[in-house]
Amino acid sequence: MDSSENHHGRISISEGKCGVHFSKGAELDEVEKQMNTYGEAVSSGASTAADLDEDEVVSDGDWGLRHALCLLLISSLAISYMNRNNINIAIVAMVVLKTSDITDQMDVCPPHSLSNGTSADTPMGEFDWDEETQGMILGCFFYGYTVGNLLGGIASEYLGGSVMHGFSVLSVSILSLLSPICVRTSTTLFVGLRIVSGIFQGPLFPSVFTLMVPWIPPKDKARFSSIVFIGSHIGTVISMGLGGVMSSSDFLGGWPSVFYVFGVIGLLWSVAWFVLIRDQPEKHPWISSKELSYIRSNSPNVKSSKALKVPWKDIATSMPFWCLVVFTFGDCIGFYTILTEIPTYLNNVQRFDLASNGILSALPYVCIIIVSPLFGAIADKISKKKWLSLKMTRKLATGVGLYSSGICLIAMCFVDCNSTLAIVFLCLAVSLNGAKYSGASVGEQDIAPNFAGVLKGTINSMASITGIIAPLVVGAITTGNQTLSAWRIVFGISALAYFIGGSAYLMFGTEKVQPWNGP
């Protein structure tokens, strides 16, 4: 334990795992007096590195509650994406495969397998859904998600990010548990449940932004954001990889086990979240004075503790805001196409069996888990060493993330039946896209710390339309036409979207706080 004494030598303060503890010899009135003085300094915004005793300043590497928040955010995104994406791999086992759609075509590939498992052209499943129906089921989540993001962003500012984040994970986990019953009762009922699930998951990312603004200093954002956001990819890896194995097994009936297991994990996580997390560092009973001083002394634009009136007119006429909208649209078209449709592509075109499909669909997200924090560390180093300005560092990360992904999807148009090349380029497309988390993906926090949650919710609501459109477009292109030629069109459209989104941020993106951020 580290200990420090005040200038009078009467109080001993030790920093343990659960906060600040006072020695038995401390006089309570003196403790209260000094802590009140410290709290007033922090709340007035006067806390700077120069105002604090040298022994009260921690380095950015010292473990604290902000790191615990980071771990819980990673796990929450993982669980949320497990419950969001479970249908993407489960649907392969749920649907009766119509072999006539693929075996009568010349523009397809021979069956592949990583094992001696069931061949890809063996009919399976219990639901007779065509490609358009499958596209609707895969995309209906985003009908709710579009509305939920906007409402969730506003609610996070007024009710608090911790409450809305916990509510989001808990409610979606409960709905996951109900999914097998609903889908076997009625396809319409299941579509309704997925829409409601999208509404409840809407606050997820806005609340992350609302929480990170007061807890994470700007100079640490690239590193922390790149780490936190890999949680969504960890969830994708688990849902695709483990989901494929469970769906092809007899465990809890096969594909229903994907919904049951992931739902229970979310319920258990929710307990830890509501016990451990608070909206503001000052409100946490266990935070040390050292960590609090570090956060505040390195946060020049501290988020207001009170919800401010949202300047909608200023936002609507802000070029940096619309730049982030275009960036997010382009990124989401490519991202959601890969996320929702690659299991179908590997099953119907490259013709991998279900267990192999799950593992291979997960592999690109294993790669991004490695690349994203690595690029975050590189961007953090570039910024701290002042090799590039923060603005140029953000643009470098965005350019690498979107342009490289677009190039890889163009390459997918030429791999034909070379399954190894197909997997390599999919891995590169997804993993290099992780560089964006050190770039435009933190743009809302850059330009308006006080409204980061509202901005993220608004932008995500607008861009979530792509989650509806992408599966429908893919379904329209590939219905009765699961061929290499059809999927070249899909990959070409996605690549173009990446190029447009990346170019928008490179031309108009900024890291500067906008005038309308203030009260």
C-alpha positions in Angstrom: 0.0 0.0 0.0 1.1 3.5 -0.7 0.6 6.0 2.1 0.9 9.8 2.4 0.7 12.3 5.2 -0.8 15.7 5.2 1.3 18.7 5.8 0.5 18.6 9.6 1.4 14.9 9.9 -1.9 14.2 11.7 -3.7 12.1 9.0 -2.6 9.0 7.3 -4.3 8.1 4.1 -3.9 4.7 2.4 -5.1 3.7 -0.9 -6.4 0.2 -1.0 -8.6 -1.7 -3.5 -11.8 -0.3 -2.2 -10.9 3.3 -1.8 -9.4 5.6 0.8 -9.0 4.4 4.4 -8.1 6.6 7.4 -5.7 5.4 10.1 -7.1 4.9 13.6 -5.1 8.0 14.8 -6.9 10.4 12.4 -9.0 13.0 14.0 -12.4 12.9 12.4 -13.1 16.6 12.4 -9.7 17.3 10.6 -10.5 14.5 8.1 -13.9 16.0 7.3 -12.4 19.5 7.0 -9.7 18.5 4.6 -11.9 16.3 2.4 -14.5 19.0 2.1 -11.8 21.4 1.1 -10.6 19.0 -1.6 -14.1 18.3 -2.8 -14.8 22.1 -3.2 -11.6 22.5 -5.2 -12.6 19.7 -7.6 -16.2 20.8 -8.0 -15.1 24.3 -8.8 -12.9 23.1 -11.6 -9.8 24.6 -9.9 -8.0 21.3 -9.6 -4.9 21.3 -11.8 -1.6 19.5 -11.5 -0.1 22.6 -10.0 -2.7 22.9 -7.3 -2.1 19.3 -6.0 0.6 18.0 -3.8 3.2 16.0 -5.8 2.5 12.9 -3.8 -1.2 13.0 -4.6 -0.7 12.8 -8.4 -0.8 9.3 -9.9 0.6 8.3 -13.2 -1.6 7.1 -16.0 -0.4 3.6 -15.5 -1.6 3.2 -11.9 -4.5 0.9 -11.5 -7.7 2.6 -10.4 -11.5 2.6 -10.6 -11.4 3.9 -14.2 -9.6 0.7 -15.1 -12.4 -1.3 -13.4 -14.9 0.7 -15.3 -13.0 -0.2 -18.5 -13.1 -3.9 -17.8 -16.9 -3.8 -17.0 -17.5 -1.9 -20.2 -15.5 -4.4 -22.2 -17.5 -7.3 -20.7 -20.8 -5.4 -21.2 -20.2 -4.8 -24.9 -19.1 -8.5 -25.2 -22.3 -9.7 -23.6 -24.5 -7.3 -25.6 -23.0 -8.4 -28.9 -23.3 -12.0 -27.9 -27.1 -11.4 -27.4 -27.3 -9.3 -30.5 -25.4 -11.6 -32.9 -26.6 -14.9 -31.6 -29.2 -15.0 -34.4 -26.5 -14.5 -37.1 -25.0 -17.9 -36.6 -28.1 -19.6 -35.1 -30.1 -18.9 -38.2 -27.9 -21.2 -40.2 -29.0 -24.1 -38.0 -32.6 -22.8 -37.7 -33.4 -22.7 -41.4 -34.0 -25.6 -43.7 -31.2 -25.3 -46.4 -32.6 -25.4 -49.9 -29.9 -27.3 -51.7 -31.5 -26.4 -55.1 -30.4 -22.8 -54.6 -26.8 -23.8 -54.6 -26.2 -27.2 -56.2 -27.9 -26.4 -59.5 -25.6 -23.4 -60.1 -22.2 -23.5 -61.8 -21.0 -20.3 -60.1 -20.5 -21.9 -56.7 -17.8 -23.6 -54.7 -17.4 -27.3 -53.6 -18.1 -28.1 -50.0 -15.5 -27.3 -47.4 -15.0 -28.4 -43.8 -12.4 -28.0 -41.0 -13.3 -31.4 -39.7 -15.2 -34.5 -40.6 -18.5 -32.9 -39.6 -21.8 -32.6 -41.5 -21.4 -31.3 -45.1 -22.7 -27.9 -45.9 -25.3 -29.2 -48.4 -27.0 -31.4 -45.8 -30.5 -29.9 -45.1 -31.1 -28.9 -41.5 -33.3 -26.7 -39.4 -37.0 -26.4 -38.7 -38.0 -23.0 -40.2 -38.7 -22.7 -44.0 -37.6 -19.1 -44.4 -36.5 -17.8 -47.8 -33.6 -15.3 -48.2 -35.8 -12.2 -48.0 -37.5 -13.5 -44.8 -34.0 -14.2 -43.3 -32.9 -10.7 -44.3 -35.9 -9.3 -42.4 -35.2 -11.4 -39.3 -31.5 -10.4 -39.4 -32.3 -6.7 -39.9 -35.4 -6.2 -37.7 -33.3 -5.6 -34.6 -32.2 -2.3 -36.2 -35.8 -1.0 -36.5 -35.7 -0.8 -32.7 -32.1 0.1 -32.5 -32.7 3.2 -34.6 -35.2 4.5 -32.2 -33.4 3.2 -29.1 -30.1 5.0 -29.8 -31.7 8.5 -29.9 -33.9 7.9 -26.8 -31.0 6.1 -25.0 -28.6 9.0 -25.7 -31.0 11.5 -24.2 -31.9 9.2 -21.3 -28.2 8.7 -20.5 -27.6 12.4 -20.1 -30.6 12.9 -17.8 -30.8 9.6 -15.9 -27.1 8.8 -15.9 -24.9 6.5 -18.0 -24.5 3.8 -15.4 -28.3 3.3 -15.0 -29.0 3.2 -18.7 -26.0 1.0 -19.5 -27.0 -1.6 -16.9 -30.7 -1.5 -17.9 -29.7 -2.1 -21.5 -27.6 -5.2 -20.8 -30.1 -6.6 -18.3 -33.2 -6.2 -20.5 -31.6 -7.6 -23.7 -30.4 -10.6 -21.7 -33.9 -11.3 -20.5 -35.3 -11.1 -24.1 -32.6 -13.4 -25.3 -33.8 -16.1 -22.8 -37.3 -15.7 -24.3 -36.3 -16.0 -27.9 -36.6 -19.7 -28.5 -40.2 -19.7 -27.1 -41.1 -16.7 -29.2 -39.7 -18.0 -32.5 -41.4 -21.4 -32.1 -44.7 -19.7 -31.3 -44.7 -17.2 -34.2 -42.2 -15.7 -36.6 -44.0 -12.4 -36.3 -43.7 -12.6 -32.5 -40.0 -13.3 -32.8 -39.6 -10.3 -35.2 -41.4 -8.1 -32.6 -39.1 -9.4 -29.8 -36.0 -8.6 -31.9 -37.3 -5.0 -32.5 -37.9 -4.5 -28.8 -34.4 -5.9 -28.1 -33.0 -3.3 -30.5 -34.8 -0.5 -28.6 -33.4 -1.7 -25.3 -29.9 -2.0 -26.7 -30.1 1.5 -28.0 -28.6 3.2 -24.9 -25.6 0.9 -24.9 -23.1 3.0 -26.8 -24.4 6.5 -25.9 -24.1 5.5 -22.2 -20.5 4.3 -22.8 -19.7 7.8 -24.1 -21.5 9.5 -21.3 -19.5 7.5 -18.8 -16.1 7.9 -20.5 -16.2 11.7 -20.7 -15.9 12.3 -16.9 -13.8 9.2 -16.1 -11.2 9.1 -18.9 -8.9 12.2 -19.6 -8.6 13.2 -23.2 -5.0 12.1 -23.5 -5.9 8.6 -22.5 -9.0 8.3 -24.7 -7.3 6.6 -27.7 -5.9 3.9 -25.6 -9.0 3.3 -23.4 -11.4 3.5 -26.3 -9.5 1.1 -28.5 -9.6 -1.4 -25.5 -13.2 -0.8 -24.5 -14.6 -1.2 -28.0 -12.9 -4.5 -28.6 -15.6 -5.8 -26.2 -18.1 -5.9 -29.0 -15.7 -8.0 -31.1 -15.0 -10.3 -28.2 -18.8 -10.9 -28.0 -18.9 -11.5 -31.8 -16.1 -14.1 -31.5 -17.9 -15.9 -28.7 -21.3 -15.7 -30.4 -20.0 -16.9 -33.8 -17.4 -19.4 -32.6 -19.1 -20.9 -29.5 -22.5 -20.3 -31.1 -21.6 -22.4 -34.1 -20.4 -25.3 -31.9 -23.5 -25.1 -29.7 -25.9 -24.8 -32.6 -24.5 -28.0 -34.2 -24.6 -29.9 -30.9 -27.4 -31.4 -28.8 -26.8 -29.1 -25.8 -30.1 -27.6 -24.7 -31.6 -28.5 -28.0 -28.9 -27.1 -30.3 -29.5 -23.6 -31.5 -31.7 -22.6 -28.5 -28.7 -23.0 -26.3 -27.1 -19.9 -27.9 -30.0 -17.8 -26.6 -30.1 -19.4 -23.2 -26.4 -19.4 -22.3 -25.7 -15.8 -23.4 -28.8 -14.6 -21.7 -27.8 -16.0 -18.3 -24.3 -14.5 -18.6 -25.9 -11.1 -19.0 -28.1 -11.5 -15.9 -25.0 -12.3 -13.8 -23.0 -9.4 -15.2 -25.8 -6.9 -14.3 -25.5 -7.6 -10.6 -21.8 -6.6 -10.6 -22.5 -3.5 -12.6 -25.1 -2.0 -10.4 -23.0 -2.6 -7.3 -19.7 -1.2 -8.6 -20.3 1.6 -11.1 -21.2 5.3 -10.6 -21.7 8.1 -13.2 -19.1 10.6 -11.9 -15.7 9.9 -10.2 -16.7 12.3 -7.4 -19.8 10.2 -6.6 -17.9 6.9 -6.2 -17.5 6.0 -2.5 -14.3 4.0 -3.2 -12.3 6.3 -5.4 -8.9 7.5 -4.0 -8.0 11.2 -3.8 -5.0 10.4 -6.0 -7.0 8.9 -8.8 -9.6 11.7 -8.6 -6.9 14.4 -8.8 -5.3 12.6 -11.8 -8.6 12.5 -13.7 -9.5 16.1 -13.0 -6.0 17.6 -13.5 -5.9 16.0 -17.0 -9.4 16.9 -18.1 -9.5 20.5 -19.2 -13.1 20.2 -20.5 -14.8 18.5 -17.6 -18.3 17.3 -18.4 -20.9 19.1 -16.5 -22.4 17.1 -13.6 -25.8 18.5 -14.5 -27.7 17.8 -17.7 -27.6 20.8 -20.0 -30.2 21.9 -22.6 -29.3 20.2 -25.9 -28.5 22.8 -28.6 -30.3 21.0 -31.4 -30.2 23.9 -33.8 -26.4 24.3 -33.4 -25.9 20.6 -33.7 -28.0 20.4 -36.9 -25.9 23.2 -38.5 -22.5 21.9 -37.4 -20.2 20.6 -40.1 -18.2 18.4 -37.6 -21.4 16.7 -36.6 -22.5 15.9 -40.2 -19.0 14.7 -40.9 -19.4 12.1 -38.1 -22.8 11.2 -39.5 -21.4 10.4 -43.0 -18.4 8.6 -41.5 -20.7 6.4 -39.3 -23.0 5.7 -42.2 -20.2 4.5 -44.4 -18.6 2.4 -41.7 -21.8 0.8 -40.6 -22.8 -0.3 -44.1 -19.5 -2.2 -44.4 -19.4 -3.4 -40.8 -23.1 -4.6 -40.6 -22.8 -6.4 -44.0 -19.8 -8.4 -42.8 -21.3 -9.0 -39.4 -24.7 -10.2 -40.4 -24.1 -11.9 -43.7 -20.7 -13.5 -43.6 -22.0 -16.7 -41.9 -24.5 -17.0 -44.8 -21.8 -16.4 -47.4 -19.5 -19.0 -45.9 -22.4 -21.5 -45.7 -24.0 -20.9 -49.1 -21.1 -19.9 -51.3 -17.9 -21.2 -49.8 -20.0 -24.0 -48.4 -18.5 -24.7 -45.0 -20.3 -26.9 -42.5 -21.9 -25.3 -39.5 -19.2 -25.9 -36.9 -16.5 -24.7 -39.3 -18.6 -21.7 -40.3 -18.9 -20.5 -36.7 -15.1 -20.7 -36.1 -14.3 -19.0 -39.4 -16.9 -16.3 -38.9 -15.4 -15.6 -35.5 -11.8 -15.5 -36.8 -11.8 -11.9 -38.2 -13.0 -10.6 -34.8 -10.2 -12.5 -33.1 -7.9 -10.5 -35.3 -9.5 -7.1 -34.5 -9.2 -7.8 -30.8 -5.4 -7.9 -31.3 -5.1 -5.1 -33.9 -7.4 -2.5 -32.2 -5.6 -2.0 -28.9 -2.3 -2.3 -30.7 -3.2 0.6 -33.0 -4.6 2.4 -30.0 -1.2 2.2 -28.3 0.5 3.4 -31.4 -1.9 6.4 -31.7 -1.4 7.2 -28.1 2.4 7.1 -28.5 2.2 9.4 -31.6 0.0 11.9 -29.8 2.1 12.0 -26.6 5.4 12.3 -28.5 3.8 15.0 -30.6 4.9 13.3 -33.8 1.5 14.3 -35.2 -1.1 16.6 -33.9 -4.2 15.1 -32.2 -6.2 16.0 -35.3 -3.8 14.3 -37.7 -3.6 11.3 -35.4 -7.4 10.9 -35.5 -7.4 11.2 -39.3 -4.5 8.7 -39.7 -6.4 6.1 -37.6 -9.6 6.7 -39.6 -7.9 6.5 -43.0 -6.2 3.2 -42.0 -9.5 1.8 -40.6 -11.8 2.5 -43.5 -9.6 2.6 -46.6 -7.9 -0.7 -45.8 -11.2 -2.4 -45.1 -12.6 -1.2 -48.4 -9.5 -2.4 -50.3 -9.9 -5.8 -48.7 -13.5 -6.1 -49.7 -12.6 -5.2 -53.3 -10.1 -8.1 -53.1 -12.9 -10.4 -51.9 -14.5 -9.9 -55.4 -11.6 -11.9 -56.9 -10.9 -14.8 -54.5 -13.5 -17.0 -56.2 -13.4 -20.5 -54.5 -10.1 -20.0 -52.8 -11.4 -20.3 -49.3 -8.1 -19.5 -47.7 -7.8 -16.2 -49.5 -11.4 -15.4 -48.7 -10.7 -15.9 -44.9 -7.5 -13.9 -45.1 -9.1 -10.9 -46.7 -12.1 -11.1 -44.4 -9.7 -11.1 -41.4 -7.8 -8.1 -42.8 -11.0 -6.2 -43.6 -12.3 -6.6 -40.1 -9.1 -6.3 -38.1 -7.7 -3.2 -39.8 -11.1 -1.5 -39.4 -10.3 -1.5 -35.7 -7.9 1.5 -36.2 -11.0 3.7 -36.4 -11.5 3.4 -32.6 -8.5 5.7 -32.2 -9.9 8.0 -34.8 -13.4 9.2 -35.8 -15.1 6.8 -33.4 -14.2 9.1 -30.5 -15.3 12.2 -32.4 -18.4 12.8 -30.3 -16.3 13.0 -27.2 -13.8 15.3 -29.0 -16.2 17.9 -30.3 -18.8 18.1 -27.4 -17.9 16.4 -24.1 -21.2 17.7 -22.5 -23.3 16.1 -25.2 -21.3 13.0 -26.2 -24.1 10.6 -25.2 -26.7 12.6 -27.1 -24.5 12.9 -30.2 -23.6 9.2 -30.2 -27.3 8.3 -29.8 -28.4 10.6 -32.5 -25.7 9.5 -35.0 -26.2 5.8 -34.2 -30.0 6.2 -34.6 -29.4 7.7 -38.1 -26.8 5.2 -39.1 -28.7 2.2 -37.7 -30.9 2.4 -40.8 -27.9 0.7 -42.5 -28.4 -2.3 -40.3 -31.9 -2.6 -41.7 -30.9 -1.9 -45.3 -27.8 -4.1 -45.5 -29.5 -7.5 -44.9 -32.5 -6.6 -47.1 -30.2 -5.5 -50.0 -28.1 -8.7 -49.6 -31.3 -10.7 -49.5 -32.6 -9.1 -52.7 -29.3 -9.7 -54.5 -28.9 -13.3 -53.4 -32.4 -14.7 -53.3 -32.3 -17.8 -55.4 -28.8 -16.7 -56.5 -26.3 -17.7 -53.9 -23.4 -17.4 -56.3 -19.9 -15.8 -56.4 -21.2 -13.2 -58.9 -24.0 -12.1 -56.6 -21.6 -11.7 -53.7 -19.2 -9.7 -55.7 -21.9 -7.0 -56.0 -22.4 -7.2 -52.2 -18.7 -6.7 -51.5 -18.4 -3.9 -54.0 -21.2 -1.9 -52.5 -19.7 -2.3 -49.0 -16.2 -1.2 -50.2 -17.7 1.9 -51.7 -19.4 2.8 -48.5 -16.1 2.5 -46.6 -14.3 4.8 -49.0 -17.1 7.5 -48.7 -17.2 7.3 -44.9 -13.4 7.6 -44.6 -13.1 10.4 -47.1 -15.7 12.5 -45.2 -13.7 12.5 -42.0 -10.4 13.1 -43.7 -11.8 16.2 -45.4 -14.0 17.7 -42.6 -13.1 16.0 -39.3 -11.9 17.9 -36.3 -10.9 17.2 -32.7 -11.7 20.7 -31.4 -14.5 21.3 -28.9 -17.3 23.2 -30.6 -18.6 26.5 -29.2 -22.1 25.0 -28.6 -20.7 22.5 -26.1 -20.8 25.1 -23.3 -23.8 26.0 -21.2 
